[in-house]
Amino acid sequence: MTTLLVIAKEPRPGRVKTRLTPPFTPEEAATLAEAALADTLDTVARTPARRRVLVLDGTPGPWLPPGFDVVPQSTGGLDERLAAAFASCDGPALLISMDTPQVTPELLTVDWADCDAYFGRARDGGFWALGLAEPDPDRLRGVPMSQPYTGAAQRARLAGLRVRDLPALRDVDTAHDAGLVAAEAPGGRFAAALTRLTPAVRR
């Protein structure tokens, strides 16, 4: 079975979702980040997996459900931190971030038969999911992160592998993104938090 990895930051004001500020305050942005993380972790908890790992920058909080191993993120750039997360796995692994609270267990339930890798493109040009049947950190090291072409660069690193592409999803980066993502998962914590906070923003 698959090891499911979630890479995340502790949802503290001023450290997460800074592109939501404005219109949201740093405290409100952190509230939205916590809701997105809680939705993501709940989905992972409901997905069949060999192991569930939260690769965390910070300290766990009450948003962490049972059944997860928590490991600290390594030092270095994001490519190095992602590479280190895969290097800690000894079998098939699928990594996602906390930025797609609309993700479902069906999307994360992958079949490795005749497949070496999974790739989920993000609509902002990055990627929301990367799976490797044989976790090779060199598939990530040196990939330029947080660029409009990050997804294309990472996809190119999978050359020579049998790759299955997952549906493209939208990351929560801006307030506009937040509204569109909440509409895709209206029953989640993220949508509820956005509904509570949006009237205050509009005053």
Secondary structure, 3 states (H helix, E strand, C coil): CCEEEEEEECCCCCCCCHHHCCCCCHHHHHHHHHHHHHHHHHHHHCCCCCEEEEEEECCCCCCCCCCCEEEECCCCCHHHHHHHHHHCCCCCEEEEECCCCCCCHHHHCCCCCCCCEEEEEECCCCEEEEEECCCCHHHCCCCCCCCCCHHHHHHHCCCCCCEEEEEEECCCCCHHHHHHHHHHCCCCHHHHHHHHHHHHHHC
